[in-house]
Amino acid sequence: AKPSAPSSSSSSSSGYIPPPPPSGITSIRVGILTVSDRASSAGGYETGDLGGPAVENALKSVASAMNDVAAGGGGDKKGGGGRVKIEVAERAVVPDESDEIGAALTEWSTLTSSSSGGSSLSSLSSPGARHRRPRCDLILTTGGTGFAPRDVTPEATLAVLDRESRGLMPWVSSECASRYGQPLASLSRAAAGVRGRTVLANLPGNPAGAKQVVEVALPLLVRAVRDVQEN
């Protein structure tokens, strides 16, 4: 079922009012990285990876809800209602290994026409950098954000970031705990930030929890991606 549309005129019990889509069209190429020893192994889950598909379905559903709100006049007053276009450009499953997580995040956030093999802040000032684009504008990981010894996704993410957004995911976890009555959501160690021109964020491995995080975070992440694209 489609989640309730994020509306600029409605809020959660905490008072959170989701921001409407930016004016115009925001096209976002998304990479979804499932981090799970079991899902990546030969034996794996009988059902296969559930986290990645749950994130993808939530992205499309929430984006559709945001567009419905914008079509009804809920978008930015400057330039009218905006629209969000989500394209899942990359999907992968890796084990709970920092090197493999970091390699995927780096590959997907690398400027496509760069010969230097990176999209760090220094490369963005090089000639022609404004005409290059990473494979993904937004990367969402699912899994490995808890307290188990092999939950290393936040550390692997922080290792590749140029700039960390320290307040985003702790606030999202707190909002999820309040909105959905899930106090354990506050135990997430998820990280977020920017590498080059790509926004990265960690989601929980539980499919239901990941869906809830997308519902709360996507309106904010769309704004972050747009800011990065425009600057």
C-alpha positions in Angstrom: 0.0 0.0 0.0 1.1 3.5 -0.8 2.2 5.4 2.3 0.3 8.5 3.2 1.5 11.4 1.1 4.1 13.6 2.8 2.1 16.8 3.0 3.3 20.3 3.8 0.1 20.8 5.7 0.2 17.7 7.8 2.7 16.6 10.4 3.6 13.6 12.7 2.9 13.6 16.4 6.4 15.1 16.8 5.5 18.1 14.7 7.6 17.0 11.7 6.3 18.5 8.5 8.0 16.8 5.4 9.4 19.3 3.0 7.7 19.3 -0.4 9.7 18.5 -3.6 11.9 21.3 -4.9 10.5 23.2 -7.8 11.1 21.7 -11.2 12.1 18.1 -11.8 14.7 16.4 -9.5 16.0 13.2 -11.2 17.8 10.9 -8.9 19.8 7.8 -9.8 19.8 5.6 -6.8 22.2 2.7 -5.8 20.9 0.2 -3.2 23.5 -1.8 -1.4 22.4 -4.7 0.8 25.0 -5.5 3.4 24.5 -9.1 4.8 26.8 -12.0 5.3 23.9 -14.4 4.8 22.2 -12.8 1.9 25.5 -12.6 0.0 26.5 -16.2 0.7 25.8 -19.2 -1.6 23.4 -20.8 0.8 21.8 -17.4 1.6 18.2 -16.9 2.5 15.6 -19.2 0.8 13.6 -16.0 0.0 16.7 -14.2 -1.3 17.5 -10.6 -0.4 14.5 -8.9 1.0 16.1 -5.7 2.2 17.0 -4.3 -1.2 13.6 -4.9 -2.8 11.9 -3.4 0.2 14.0 -0.2 -0.1 13.3 0.0 -3.8 9.6 -0.4 -3.4 9.5 2.2 -0.6 11.4 4.7 -2.7 9.0 4.4 -5.6 6.0 4.6 -3.4 7.1 7.6 -1.4 8.3 9.4 -4.5 4.8 8.9 -6.0 3.2 10.2 -2.9 5.4 13.3 -2.9 4.5 13.9 -6.5 0.8 13.6 -5.7 1.2 16.2 -3.0 3.1 18.5 -5.4 0.4 18.1 -8.1 -2.1 19.3 -5.6 -0.3 22.4 -4.9 2.0 21.2 -2.1 5.3 22.0 -3.8 7.5 25.0 -3.4 5.8 28.3 -3.8 8.7 29.5 -5.9 8.2 28.0 -9.3 5.2 25.9 -8.3 5.1 22.2 -7.4 8.1 20.0 -8.2 8.4 16.4 -9.2 10.8 13.6 -8.1 12.0 11.0 -10.6 13.6 7.9 -9.1 15.7 5.5 -11.1 17.4 2.6 -9.4 20.6 2.5 -11.3 22.7 0.1 -9.2 21.9 -2.9 -7.0 24.3 -5.2 -5.2 24.6 -7.5 -2.2 27.9 -7.6 -0.2 29.0 -9.3 3.0 29.6 -7.4 6.3 33.1 -6.6 5.2 34.3 -3.0 5.4 36.5 -3.3 2.3 33.7 -4.6 0.1 31.2 -2.1 1.4 33.7 0.8 0.8 34.6 -0.5 -2.6 30.9 -0.4 -3.8 30.3 3.0 -2.3 33.4 4.4 -3.9 32.6 2.9 -7.3 29.0 4.1 -7.4 30.0 7.7 -6.3 32.9 8.1 -8.8 32.4 10.7 -11.5 31.8 8.6 -14.7 34.1 10.5 -17.0 36.9 11.0 -14.5 40.2 9.4 -15.3 41.4 9.9 -11.7 39.2 7.1 -10.4 37.7 9.3 -7.7 35.1 11.9 -7.0 36.6 13.6 -3.9 36.2 17.3 -3.2 39.5 18.1 -4.9 38.5 16.5 -8.2 35.3 18.5 -8.3 37.3 21.7 -8.9 39.1 20.2 -11.9 38.3 21.5 -15.5 35.1 19.9 -16.9 34.0 18.5 -13.5 30.7 20.3 -13.7 29.8 18.2 -16.8 30.5 14.9 -15.1 28.1 12.9 -13.0 28.5 9.9 -10.7 26.8 6.6 -11.4 24.5 7.3 -8.4 23.2 10.6 -7.0 22.0 8.8 -3.9 23.3 5.6 -2.3 21.2 3.8 0.3 22.7 0.8 2.2 20.5 -1.6 4.1 21.9 -3.7 6.9 24.8 -3.7 9.4 23.8 -0.6 11.4 23.4 -2.4 14.8 25.7 -3.3 17.7 26.8 -6.8 16.6 30.5 -7.2 16.1 30.1 -7.5 12.3 27.8 -4.5 12.0 30.4 -2.3 10.3 28.3 -0.4 7.6 28.5 3.0 9.4 32.2 2.8 9.9 32.7 1.7 6.2 30.5 4.6 5.1 32.3 7.2 7.2 35.6 6.1 5.8 34.6 7.2 2.3 32.7 10.3 3.0 34.0 13.8 2.2 31.5 15.4 4.6 29.3 13.8 7.2 25.7 14.8 8.0 25.9 14.0 11.7 22.3 15.0 12.6 20.3 13.5 9.8 20.1 9.7 10.6 19.9 10.1 14.4 17.0 12.4 13.9 15.3 10.1 11.4 15.7 7.1 13.8 14.2 9.2 16.6 11.3 10.2 14.4 10.7 6.6 13.3 10.7 5.5 17.0 8.0 8.2 17.7 5.9 7.9 14.6 5.7 4.1 14.4 6.0 3.2 18.0 9.3 1.5 17.5 11.6 2.5 20.3 14.4 0.1 19.1 14.8 2.3 16.0 16.7 4.7 18.3 19.5 2.1 18.6 20.5 2.5 14.9 24.0 3.7 14.4 23.3 4.8 10.8 25.5 7.4 9.2 25.0 9.8 6.3 26.9 12.3 4.3 28.3 13.3 0.9 31.1 11.9 -1.2 31.8 14.1 -4.2 28.4 14.6 -5.8 26.7 11.6 -4.2 24.6 11.6 -1.0 24.9 8.4 1.1 22.7 7.1 3.9 22.5 3.9 5.9 19.2 2.1 6.5 18.4 -0.8 8.8 18.5 -4.3 7.5 15.0 -5.2 8.6 12.7 -4.6 5.5 9.9 -3.1 7.5 12.3 -0.8 9.4 14.0 0.2 6.1 10.6 1.1 4.6 9.8 3.3 7.6 13.1 5.1 7.4 12.6 5.8 3.6 9.2 7.2 4.4 10.6 9.7 6.9 14.0 10.4 5.2 13.3 10.6 1.5 11.8 14.1 1.4 14.9 15.3 3.2 17.3 13.3 1.0 15.7 14.7 -2.1 16.6 18.2 -0.9 20.1 17.1 -0.1 20.6 15.6 -3.5 19.2 18.7 -5.2 21.6 20.9 -3.2 24.5 18.8 -4.3 23.4 18.8 -7.9 23.0 22.5 -8.0 26.3 23.3 -6.3 
